[in-house]
Amino acid sequence: MGVLRKFLAWLSVPVICFFALALYLARPFNPDNNRLLGFAVARVGRFLLGMERPLSGREHVPLDRPTVMIANHQHNDDLFVMGDLLPPRTVTVGKSSLVWLPFFGQVFWLGGNVILNRARSHKAIAVMQATSDAIARDRKSLWVFPEGTRSRGLGLQKFKKGAFHAAVASGAPITMVCARQYQDGTLGWTGRREPVSIRILPPIETAHLTSDDIPELMARCRREMEAAIAAMA
């Protein structure tokens, strides 16, 4: 039953994206399209999975100014766990291969999201620094998985610098989204997925920081996120 639930949840993604294409084509590169799509995909996905998502700290998300949201990345199912947490005017970061996924890739591109080519990873920081201009000029928020890859529920991995360069260069606060470590565990004969708790931490201001402060900023964020994740275990 759990396998069927997961199949239906992921089948819903291209279906929702197909219908969302009309919105994206009507107002291409409008970052609020991403928030609406994330809301629909996450809510439908969790419904089909039978997953509860207890949430605390939602009040810490800045709604009146841009922010850089960072979150721990465990599985592809993070889309259902966190997709409805995007603040207004948010763009996300994804690898270039996502663009080729049917319907999802097209709305990802039309959403004005940041596309990174891993084959040119040495340019990633430069791309994120350029993104900081969009944060400041266009008042966009940015969602990043700073680990850069999935941990598969095996603990917080080393952070990459890109998101922190973007935050410091733009002066935007960093808002940390922490998800409890989880696997594909199911509950009972119905195959409902185990709950995944989320805790959003108070933002860390970066307006007074310089590039020299980035290593300590990264270390602080990782410490606070690690502690919050451990507390939800």
Secondary structure, DSSP 8 states (H G I E B T S, - for coil): -HHHHHHHHHHHHHHHHHHHHHHHHHSTT-THHHHHHHHHHHHHHHHHHT----EE-GGGS-SSS--EEEE----TTHHHHHGGG--SSEEEEEEGGGGGSTTHHHHHHHTT-EEE-GGGGGGHHHHHHHHHHHHHHH--EEEE-TT-S--TTS------SHHHHHHHHHT--EEEEEE----S-EETTTTEE----EEE---B--TT--GGGHHHHHHHHHHHHHHHHHHT-
